[in-house]
Amino acid sequence: MAMQYRCYPKIELCRAMNDLARRLKTLRRTVLMLETELRHGRLDEALITEIDAQMERGIASEPRCAQLVKRVDDLRESTLTPRTELLGDTIRACEKLRDGIDEVVGRL
């Protein structure tokens, strides 16, 4: 006879929150890597693509992360004209995105 496990809503909620926190921390590390590259004068398109992919894998659809979508859009917009004198704007966009991620993780 197979054992049946009961699904405890609080445990499932805790797992979902831990998963979201883990995904947000991964996103934060990716943003930090992009920011580091920018501080060295390099724009890494692969990191921007990875940030977009991470958002599409569930972060963007999470209501608690709604503010992050705007910040990622701002970051992406700042990279449309990859001129050296505009790297500062992109670095600031990275900082704002990291601050937003920290804020969401702090509320979990």
Number of C-alpha atoms within 10 A of each C-alpha: 3 4 5 6 6 6 8 8 9 9 10 11 11 12 12 12 14 14 12 20 20 13 17 21 16 14 22 21 14 19 25 18 15 23 25 15 15 18 14 10 14 14 20 14 11 10 17 18 12 14 20 18 14 17 20 12 10 12 21 19 12 11 8 14 20 13 14 21 17 13 20 21 13 17 22 18 13 20 19 9 11 12 12 11 9 12 21 16 15 23 22 14 23 27 18 17 25 23 15 17 21 15 12 18 18 9 8 11
